[in-house]
Amino acid sequence: MLWFYLFLIVFFNGFEAGGYQASLYSIGQVYDLSVTGMGLFASVELFASMLAPLLLGSLADRSHKLRFLLIILGIQILFAFSLFASNVEIVFIIGIFFLGLTTSALQFISIAALMEAYPVSGKRKIGFMTSMYALGAFVAPLVVDRLMSLEIGWRAVFLALTIGSVISFAGIFTFRDHKPEESTHDEHTDSVNGRFMIGKVLLLCVVMCIYVGFENGFAFFVDTMFTKVLNSSGGKFAISLFWVVMIPSRVLVGLFARHAKKILVAAITAIPLITWLITLMTDAKVVIALIIPLGFACGAIYPGVLSTLIPFSGNKKATATAMITTSTGIGGVIFTALTGFLADRIGFKGAILSLSAFFILSLISVLTLSKTSGE
């Protein structure tokens, strides 16, 4: 049952991400923020998520990962509850910063722990694990939308995260001495003692940096775009739809992990094309329809990168996943702030289209990786 609690950690990480994205417009009203200010507010958490792997990645490889998770969960519980209980702006900023640190650390350490605990079925489980993040991000905007008329409003996101972290803590504590799954030489699995290939890991970092930058830039501002540009109240539903279609996408990538790099090429090509179509539309219903294939393509990136990463990570899986997580933080910080900046100057559609243009660098990275892998 260890995998269940690792999945639960990732689910509530996704819940927090989707909830914060869906709440950003309301948070901006509470603290009287401009669109640029909203982008900077979003970037506080993303900046922290970039720092956590840099500070903790190597340490996690040298530590007992499950016990390390318990420490991080304890810190997350403290700051998640403070965000729920306080309405002071400085408390929010400090709390969201530390929430970024803890969710980031929990994400990459949980993935590394899964790889080590399940060397045979790990690739398949990664597809399901990353779909839990999408499931959480899908559920959260619906919860926020339902509770927005009540006094608790968007603070429910942080209360739910507190409760989820407490449950996860209890589960990880119970299974902290879990023995790894036994592997056989007949299985097509990756040796734990393999060589760490930093060049190939860095190429995958480029892919994740650009993808997460686009994902955050799109998801944080899609509600505002629907409200101000499309004159529609469907923004929160659009965020949920964007995330929910990632679930089957990520499961399928897990099932077809051996074709991960080909799937990456297809997804990376599709995302900017669909984004371009979205920017041409003025009907909110058509935009919502186009978000379905966009979310499906986006969903393939994360598990595709992680499945491709495993044979290159050797016995430094926490370090490799930390590098990936750092790149997601860098992309999140830069592109989310950039989206707010561009949206104030060229409009939301122009800003999102500009973000999608960076996928050409992702495509070059994957094609280079395939070439150096002898494919």
C-alpha positions in Angstrom: 0.0 0.0 0.0 3.0 2.4 0.0 2.2 3.4 -3.6 -1.3 4.5 -2.5 0.1 7.1 -0.1 2.7 8.3 -2.6 -0.1 8.7 -5.1 -2.1 10.6 -2.4 0.8 13.0 -1.9 0.9 13.8 -5.6 -2.9 14.1 -5.7 -2.9 16.8 -3.1 0.0 18.5 -4.8 -2.1 18.7 -7.9 -5.1 19.8 -5.8 -3.1 22.7 -4.4 -1.8 23.7 -7.8 -5.2 23.7 -9.5 -6.9 25.4 -6.6 -4.3 28.2 -6.5 -4.6 28.6 -10.2 -8.4 28.8 -10.0 -8.2 31.2 -7.0 -5.7 33.6 -8.4 -8.2 36.0 -9.8 -10.1 36.1 -6.5 -6.9 36.4 -4.5 -5.9 39.3 -6.7 -9.2 41.0 -5.8 -8.6 40.4 -2.1 -5.1 41.9 -2.2 -5.9 44.5 -4.9 -3.4 43.2 -7.5 -2.9 44.1 -11.1 -2.5 41.3 -13.7 1.3 41.7 -13.5 1.0 41.6 -9.7 -1.0 38.4 -10.0 1.7 36.9 -12.1 4.3 37.8 -9.4 2.1 36.4 -6.7 1.9 33.1 -8.6 5.7 33.2 -9.2 6.4 33.3 -5.4 5.4 29.7 -5.0 7.0 28.6 -8.3 10.3 30.3 -7.3 10.2 28.3 -4.1 9.5 25.1 -6.0 12.7 25.8 -8.0 14.8 26.2 -4.8 13.7 23.0 -3.1 15.3 20.5 -5.5 18.5 22.5 -5.5 18.7 22.4 -1.7 17.4 18.9 -1.1 18.0 16.8 -4.2 21.4 15.4 -3.3 20.5 15.1 0.4 17.4 13.0 -0.5 19.6 10.6 -2.4 21.8 10.1 0.7 18.8 9.8 3.0 16.0 7.4 3.7 13.5 8.8 1.3 10.3 7.8 3.2 11.5 9.2 6.4 12.6 12.4 4.6 9.1 12.6 3.2 7.7 12.6 6.8 9.8 15.7 7.7 8.6 17.6 4.6 5.0 16.6 5.2 5.2 18.0 8.7 6.4 21.3 7.4 3.7 21.4 4.8 1.0 20.8 7.3 2.1 23.8 9.3 2.2 26.3 6.4 -0.9 24.9 4.7 -2.9 25.5 7.9 -1.5 29.0 8.3 -2.7 29.9 4.8 -6.2 28.6 5.6 -6.3 30.4 9.0 -4.9 33.9 8.2 -5.9 36.7 5.8 -2.8 38.8 6.4 -1.0 39.5 3.1 2.6 38.9 4.4 1.5 35.7 6.0 0.1 34.6 2.7 3.3 35.4 0.8 5.5 33.6 3.4 3.1 30.7 3.6 2.8 30.2 -0.2 6.6 30.4 -0.5 7.1 27.5 2.0 4.2 25.7 0.4 6.1 25.9 -2.8 9.2 24.4 -1.1 7.3 21.5 0.4 5.1 20.6 -2.5 8.1 20.6 -4.8 10.2 18.5 -2.5 7.3 16.0 -1.9 6.9 15.7 -5.7 10.4 14.8 -6.7 11.1 12.7 -3.6 7.8 10.7 -4.0 8.7 10.0 -7.6 12.2 8.9 -6.6 10.8 6.7 -3.8 8.3 5.1 -6.2 11.2 4.3 -8.7 13.2 2.6 -6.0 10.4 0.8 -4.3 8.9 -0.6 -7.5 11.8 -1.3 -9.9 9.7 -3.6 -12.1 6.4 -1.8 -12.3 7.7 1.7 -11.7 7.3 3.0 -15.3 3.7 1.9 -15.4 3.0 3.3 -12.0 4.5 6.7 -13.0 1.8 7.1 -15.6 -0.9 6.6 -12.9 1.0 8.7 -10.3 1.2 11.7 -12.6 -2.4 11.3 -13.5 -3.1 11.7 -9.7 -1.6 15.2 -10.0 -4.0 16.0 -12.9 -6.9 14.5 -11.0 -6.2 16.8 -8.0 -5.8 19.8 -10.2 -9.1 18.9 -11.9 -11.1 18.6 -8.7 -9.8 21.7 -7.0 -11.3 24.4 -9.4 -14.7 22.7 -9.0 -14.4 22.9 -5.2 -13.3 26.5 -5.4 -16.1 27.4 -7.8 -18.6 25.7 -5.5 -17.3 27.3 -2.3 -16.6 30.8 -3.7 -20.0 32.1 -2.6 -19.3 31.0 1.0 -17.0 32.7 3.5 -14.3 30.0 3.3 -14.0 30.5 -0.5 -10.6 29.7 -1.9 -9.2 29.1 1.6 -10.8 25.6 1.3 -7.9 24.6 -1.0 -5.4 25.0 1.9 -7.7 23.3 4.4 -8.0 20.3 2.1 -4.2 20.3 1.7 -3.7 20.3 5.4 -6.1 17.3 5.9 -4.6 15.4 2.9 -1.1 15.9 4.2 -2.0 14.6 7.7 -3.5 11.4 6.1 -0.4 11.1 3.9 1.9 11.5 6.9 0.1 8.7 8.7 0.3 6.4 5.7 4.0 7.0 5.0 4.8 6.6 8.7 3.1 3.2 8.7 5.0 1.9 5.6 8.3 3.7 6.2 10.2 0.4 6.3 8.7 -0.9 3.0 10.9 -3.4 1.2 11.6 -2.8 -2.5 9.8 -4.9 -5.2 11.9 -7.8 -6.4 13.1 -7.5 -10.0 14.3 -10.2 -12.3 16.9 -10.0 -15.1 14.3 -11.2 -17.5 12.2 -8.1 -17.1 12.9 -5.0 -19.2 13.8 -2.9 -16.2 16.5 -0.3 -15.5 19.4 -1.1 -13.2 19.5 0.8 -10.0 23.3 0.8 -10.4 23.3 2.3 -13.9 25.3 5.4 -15.0 23.9 8.9 -14.3 23.9 10.6 -17.8 23.7 14.3 -17.0 23.7 15.5 -20.6 20.5 13.6 -21.4 18.9 14.6 -18.1 19.6 18.2 -19.0 17.8 17.8 -22.4 14.8 16.5 -20.6 15.0 19.4 -18.2 14.6 21.8 -21.1 11.4 20.0 -22.1 10.0 20.2 -18.6 11.0 23.8 -18.1 9.1 24.9 -21.2 6.1 22.6 -20.7 5.5 23.7 -17.1 6.1 27.3 -18.0 3.4 27.0 -20.6 1.1 25.0 -18.3 1.3 27.5 -15.5 1.1 30.5 -17.8 -2.0 29.1 -19.4 -3.7 27.7 -16.3 -3.1 30.6 -14.0 -4.6 33.1 -16.5 -7.2 31.2 -18.3 -9.9 32.1 -15.8 -9.0 35.8 -16.2 -9.0 35.4 -20.0 -12.5 34.0 -20.0 -13.7 36.7 -17.7 -12.1 39.7 -19.4 -11.7 38.7 -23.0 -14.4 36.1 -23.7 -17.0 37.6 -21.3 -17.6 34.2 -20.0 -17.9 32.7 -16.5 -16.5 29.3 -17.7 -12.9 29.9 -16.8 -12.9 27.6 -13.7 -14.6 24.9 -15.7 -12.0 25.4 -18.4 -9.2 24.9 -15.9 -10.8 21.7 -14.6 -11.3 20.4 -18.1 -7.7 21.2 -19.0 -6.6 19.0 -16.1 -9.1 16.2 -16.3 -8.2 15.2 -19.9 -4.6 14.8 -18.7 -5.7 11.8 -16.6 -6.4 9.3 -19.5 -3.4 10.8 -21.4 -1.0 10.1 -18.5 -2.4 6.7 -17.9 -1.9 5.8 -21.6 1.7 7.1 -21.5 2.3 4.8 -18.6 0.9 1.8 -20.4 3.0 2.6 -23.6 6.1 3.8 -21.7 8.4 2.1 -24.2 7.3 4.6 -26.9 7.7 7.6 -24.5 10.0 9.7 -26.8 7.7 9.3 -29.8 4.8 10.4 -27.7 6.8 13.4 -26.5 7.5 14.5 -30.1 3.7 14.2 -31.0 2.6 16.1 -27.9 5.2 18.9 -28.3 4.2 19.4 -31.9 0.5 19.5 -31.1 0.5 22.0 -28.2 1.5 25.1 -30.1 -0.8 24.3 -33.0 -3.8 23.9 -30.8 -2.8 27.1 -28.8 -2.7 29.0 -32.1 -6.3 27.8 -32.9 -7.5 28.9 -29.4 -6.1 32.4 -30.0 -8.1 32.7 -33.2 -11.5 32.0 -31.5 -13.9 34.5 -29.9 -16.5 32.0 -28.8 -16.0 30.7 -25.3 -17.6 27.3 -26.1 -15.2 26.7 -29.0 -12.3 27.6 -26.8 -13.5 25.1 -24.2 -13.8 22.5 -26.9 -10.2 23.1 -28.0 -8.9 22.9 -24.4 -9.7 19.1 -24.5 -7.0 18.2 -27.1 -4.7 20.8 -25.6 -4.9 19.2 -22.1 -4.6 15.7 -23.6 -1.4 16.7 -25.4 0.0 18.5 -22.3 -0.8 15.5 -20.1 1.6 13.3 -22.1 4.7 15.5 -21.3 5.2 14.8 -17.6 5.0 10.9 -17.6 6.8 10.9 -21.0 9.7 12.8 -19.6 9.9 10.7 -16.4 9.7 7.4 -18.3 12.5 8.6 -20.6 14.4 9.7 -17.6 14.6 6.4 -15.7 17.4 4.7 -17.7 19.5 7.9 -17.6 19.2 8.5 -13.8 21.2 5.5 -12.7 21.5 5.3 -8.9 20.8 9.0 -8.5 17.1 9.0 -9.0 16.4 11.7 -6.5 19.1 13.9 -8.0 17.7 13.4 -11.5 14.1 14.0 -10.5 15.3 17.0 -8.5 16.9 18.5 -11.6 13.6 17.9 -13.5 11.7 19.6 -10.7 14.1 22.5 -10.6 13.6 23.0 -14.3 9.8 23.1 -13.7 10.3 25.7 -11.1 12.4 27.8 -13.4 9.9 27.5 -16.2 7.0 28.3 -13.8 8.7 31.4 -12.4 9.9 32.9 -15.7 6.9 32.1 -17.9 4.1 32.8 -15.4 5.6 36.2 -14.6 6.1 36.7 -18.4 2.5 35.8 -19.1 1.3 38.5 -16.7 3.7 41.0 -18.2 2.8 40.2 -21.8 -0.9 40.1 -21.1 -0.9 43.7 -19.8 0.8 44.7 -23.1 -0.4 42.4 -26.0 -3.4 40.8 -24.4 -4.0 37.3 -22.9 -4.2 35.5 -26.3 -1.0 37.1 -27.5 0.7 36.2 -24.3 -0.3 32.5 -24.4 0.6 32.2 -28.1 4.0 33.7 -27.3 4.6 31.0 -24.7 3.7 28.2 -27.0 6.4 29.3 -29.5 9.1 28.1 -27.0 8.1 24.5 -27.7 10.4 24.5 -30.7 13.2 24.3 -28.2 11.5 21.3 -26.6 11.2 19.6 -30.0 14.9 20.2 -30.7 15.8 18.7 -27.3 13.8 15.5 -27.7 15.1 15.0 -31.3 18.7 15.5 -30.0 18.0 13.1 -27.2 16.7 10.4 -29.6 19.7 10.9 -31.8 22.2 10.5 -29.0 20.3 7.5 -27.7 20.9 5.7 -31.0 17.3 5.8 -32.1 
